[in-house]
Amino acid sequence: MASICEVCGKGTMSGNNVSHSNRHTKRAWKPNIQQVRAVVDGSTKRVNVCTRCLRSGKVNRAI
């Protein structure tokens, strides 16, 4: 599944793991993406959205 929100565009962020000895290694922070059935333009469609968009009501979930 793609790790990008189709509503807000939130995607993977990168950064570093920093150890106690201050060594840096690359790491990634991925958003919590869920595949849900939502109403888009009057029809039901499966969309990948982050939980922030689900919780804030930016997505109309289909029943």
Residue pairs with C-beta under 8 A, 6 or more apart in sequence:
1 33
1 35
1 48
2 33
2 48
3 11
3 12
3 30
3 31
3 33
4 10
4 11
4 12
4 31
4 33
4 48
5 11
5 31
5 33
5 48
5 49
5 50
5 53
6 47
6 48
6 49
7 47
7 49
7 50
7 53
7 58
7 59
8 50
8 52
8 53
8 58
10 31
10 50
10 52
11 31
12 28
12 29
12 30
12 31
13 28
13 29
14 26
14 27
14 28
14 29
15 26
15 27
15 28
15 29
16 24
16 25
16 26
16 27
17 24
17 25
17 26
17 27
18 24
19 25
31 50
31 52
32 50
32 51
32 52
33 48
33 49
33 50
34 48
34 49
34 50
34 51
34 54
35 46
35 47
35 48
36 46
36 47
36 49
36 54
36 59
36 61
37 44
37 45
37 46
37 47
37 61
37 62
38 44
38 45
38 46
38 47
38 49
38 59
38 60
38 61
38 62
39 45
39 60
39 61
39 62
40 47
44 62
47 59
49 58
49 59
53 59
54 61
